[in-house]
Amino acid sequence: MPRLEELRVAAGTDTLVGTLTLPDAPAPADRGGRYPNVLLLPSWLPRGRDGGYDRARHATWFAPEPSARPGLLARLADALAEHGVASLRCDPRGSGSSDGAWESTDLFTRIDDARDQLASMRRQPNLDLRRAGIIGHGEGAAIALAVAIADPAISALTLIGPASRSWRATLRRGVASRARHDAERRHPIVASLDRWAEELIEGAERRESTFRLTMANGETIDLALAGVEQAIHMPPMALATMLDRSVSIVHGALDRWSDPEESALLQRALPPGAATASRTVVSDAGHDLDEAGDEVIGRIAADLAARLLPRDLPPVLLAIEAMG
């Protein structure tokens, strides 16, 4: 069984709380007893560290969970540990045990939070600074790209259910898909977002500060629009053109948030250095890969573990490595 440790991450004046998962097997002797490691980033909407919707602090936003299956990030953490890879997954700002408010947190802040989580991992003496990766799910895929293009120590990425075009195009296509297959609309916040999608986009493009979402139960959410505007003007496709790292893409065939065609576009946008990136479409699985069996999750973990090759470190990380 993997070993679990709670980790508290300083993110500006706030604190993010997460789980550091360590393999049960000893760390590789050839790397000074340090484990290769992966940061796990969740998709959009309030989610807990395990990757599922955050029903702890946002119980009225989501319908009850019919399945007892662990969230995607928890499943990936366990699978990575079986392959000797440590991982960190945190409650995002405003979810679970972390500080802040989800609805007022913009995209750039979530990118900074991911960098802070990486910095916290790099202070762990049993983690290998030269073999680090990121798994990004949904919006987390865009965040992973934004972090990796500026961080030469990241070895490899796995992007699950990523978009390629702007948030505007992705939301509109998702709204149309969910209108035909309304399983996600059982969640009050999703039904509200879909109903007010065009007004939300227009407000962001007019650079308004907030948009009030009213759910069917009468509850209102004042959603800050800065993050929406940032996502509209920072399409993952543009980020992908600047990435020169190993990439694998996984997409559920029944994804109602990001159509599988989006990840095909994203794969084609990668430069020649990453153009050999693999892309796998998981049949009968949605955005969260809930329907995927453990063997699928195991293959995702094994693929990333094999791609965590040592990287040359910039001077600041060399100094951290030397200090042990």
PECOR-V660765 format. One record per backbone hydrogen bond with DSSP energy under -1.0 kcal/mol. NH is the residue of the N-H (numbers start at 1). CO is the residue of the C=O. E is the energy in kcal/mol with one decimal. If there is no record, write none. Layout:
nh | co | e
NH | CO | E
NH | CO | E
This chain:
nh | co | e
3 | 22 | -3.0
5 | 20 | -2.3
7 | 18 | -2.5
9 | 16 | -3.4
11 | 14 | -3.0
14 | 11 | -1.9
16 | 9 | -2.9
18 | 7 | -2.9
19 | 89 | -2.8
20 | 5 | -3.5
21 | 87 | -3.0
22 | 3 | -3.2
31 | 28 | -1.1
32 | 29 | -1.4
33 | 28 | -1.9
35 | 126 | -2.9
37 | 131 | -2.2
38 | 86 | -1.6
39 | 133 | -2.3
40 | 88 | -2.6
41 | 135 | -2.9
48 | 52 | -2.5
51 | 48 | -1.9
54 | 46 | -2.4
55 | 53 | -1.2
61 | 58 | -1.5
73 | 50 | -1.1
74 | 50 | -1.8
75 | 71 | -2.2
76 | 72 | -2.4
77 | 73 | -2.3
78 | 74 | -2.1
79 | 75 | -2.2
80 | 76 | -2.9
81 | 77 | -2.1
82 | 78 | -1.5
83 | 80 | -1.1
84 | 81 | -1.8
85 | 80 | -2.4
86 | 36 | -2.7
87 | 21 | -2.0
88 | 38 | -2.0
89 | 19 | -1.7
91 | 17 | -2.8
94 | 99 | -2.3
95 | 92 | -2.3
98 | 95 | -2.1
99 | 15 | -2.6
105 | 102 | -1.5
110 | 106 | -1.7
111 | 107 | -2.0
112 | 108 | -2.3
113 | 109 | -2.5
114 | 110 | -1.8
115 | 111 | -1.9
116 | 112 | -2.3
117 | 113 | -2.0
118 | 114 | -2.1
119 | 115 | -2.4
120 | 116 | -2.1
121 | 117 | -2.1
122 | 118 | -2.1
124 | 121 | -1.8
127 | 124 | -1.7
128 | 35 | -3.2
133 | 37 | -2.2
134 | 156 | -1.7
135 | 39 | -2.7
136 | 158 | -2.2
137 | 41 | -2.2
138 | 160 | -3.0
140 | 137 | -2.5
141 | 138 | -1.7
143 | 139 | -2.1
144 | 140 | -2.4
145 | 141 | -2.2
146 | 142 | -2.4
147 | 143 | -2.3
148 | 144 | -2.7
149 | 145 | -2.1
151 | 148 | -1.3
154 | 151 | -1.6
155 | 132 | -3.7
157 | 246 | -2.6
158 | 134 | -2.1
159 | 248 | -2.8
160 | 136 | -3.0
161 | 250 | -3.0
167 | 231 | -1.1
170 | 166 | -2.4
171 | 167 | -2.9
172 | 168 | -2.1
173 | 169 | -2.2
174 | 170 | -2.4
175 | 171 | -2.8
176 | 172 | -1.9
177 | 173 | -2.2
178 | 174 | -2.9
179 | 175 | -1.7
181 | 177 | -1.8
186 | 183 | -1.3
187 | 184 | -1.8
189 | 61 | -2.0
191 | 187 | -2.4
192 | 188 | -2.0
193 | 189 | -2.6
194 | 190 | -2.6
195 | 191 | -1.9
196 | 192 | -2.1
200 | 196 | -2.5
201 | 197 | -2.5
202 | 198 | -2.7
203 | 199 | -2.5
204 | 200 | -2.0
205 | 201 | -2.4
206 | 202 | -1.6
207 | 204 | -1.3
208 | 203 | -2.7
211 | 223 | -1.9
213 | 221 | -3.2
215 | 219 | -3.0
218 | 215 | -2.3
221 | 213 | -2.5
223 | 211 | -2.7
223 | 221 | -1.1
224 | 103 | -2.7
225 | 209 | -2.6
229 | 225 | -2.6
230 | 226 | -2.5
231 | 227 | -2.2
232 | 228 | -2.2
233 | 229 | -1.8
237 | 164 | -2.8
238 | 235 | -1.1
239 | 235 | -1.3
240 | 236 | -2.8
241 | 237 | -1.2
242 | 239 | -1.8
243 | 240 | -1.6
246 | 155 | -1.0
248 | 157 | -1.7
249 | 278 | -2.5
250 | 159 | -2.8
251 | 280 | -2.5
253 | 282 | -2.8
254 | 285 | -3.1
255 | 252 | -1.6
262 | 259 | -2.4
264 | 260 | -1.2
265 | 261 | -2.0
266 | 262 | -2.2
267 | 263 | -2.4
268 | 264 | -1.7
269 | 265 | -1.2
274 | 271 | -2.1
277 | 274 | -1.8
278 | 247 | -1.0
280 | 249 | -2.8
282 | 251 | -2.8
285 | 282 | -1.2
289 | 286 | -1.2
292 | 289 | -1.2
297 | 293 | -1.7
298 | 294 | -2.6
299 | 295 | -1.8
300 | 296 | -2.1
301 | 297 | -2.2
302 | 298 | -2.6
303 | 299 | -2.5
304 | 300 | -1.9
305 | 301 | -2.6
306 | 302 | -2.0
309 | 307 | -2.1
311 | 130 | -1.4
318 | 314 | -2.1
319 | 315 | -2.1
320 | 316 | -1.6
321 | 317 | -2.8
322 | 318 | -2.4
323 | 319 | -1.5
324 | 321 | -1.2
